[in-house]
Amino acid sequence: MDNPQQDASCSTVKSEQDSNVEEQTKTTQQNTQPASNQRKAWFTNERLNLFLALCAIIISAASFYATYLQANAAERQVKAATWPWLEVMTGNFNEEKNLSEITFVLSNSGSGPAIVKYVKYHYNDQSYLDIYKVISACCFDTQAYETQLQTLQDDSPDINIFEAFGWIMTSASDNRLLASGSKLKLFGFKQTGFNETQWDKVNDQRFNIKTEICYCSLLEQCYLSDGRGDVKEIEQCK
């Protein structure tokens, strides 16, 4: 007769052996799974290269911005060093000569020279490029006045009629280079016993004569001024 205890012991040993075989099989399968199913490290060479590339881009952008700021500051310094400021001043007395004289003087109070493109005069909503014409419009007939003086000069060549009777002095301003700190007398009209009526008329109206000045710096930056402090930058003088 078979021994039941021996059979049960054999069955138990067989079951344990089967369990060990299954565990070994699972372990082998796990070890033989593809590498793609295993967890990868986060800090890989690809991520390192990407990080270094981003750092290089950021450094380049910062360097470009710093260079831009330096260039912009240098440009502003050059612009300030060459910036002209034109204004027109009028007076009715010449302190150097100690006499009554109506003047319109164009002066450059800026730090750089100015290329004067034109000076325009406005009176009663009309524009004039010739100061003789604006004086004729506001005050008296300049052509008739000069013709009369010329006639007197021809009759008395030994006398400087123009100086004694009060000559109208003007200066051309278009396309003139006006250095920093320099002045240009646009109009001069001294008072004499011969021209008191004309002189008084100009003296009464001189503040009603407005000016418009278009000028450029040596860097070809152009400005439009009313001659009294209102200056704006424009593309070019037309």
Buried (B, 14 or more C-beta within 10 A) or exposed (E): EEEEEEEEEEEEEEEEEEEEEEEEEEEEEEEEEEEEEEEEEEEEEEEEEEEEEEEEEEEEEEEEEEEEEEEEEEEEEEBEEBBBBBBBEBEBEBEEEEEBBBBBBBBBEBBBBBBBBBBBBBBEEEEBEEBBBBBBBBBBEBEEBBEBBEEBBEEEEEEEBBEBBBBBBBBEBEEBEBEBEEBBBBBBBBBBEBBEEBBEBBBEBBEEBBBBBBBBBEEEBBBBBBBEEEBEEEEEBE
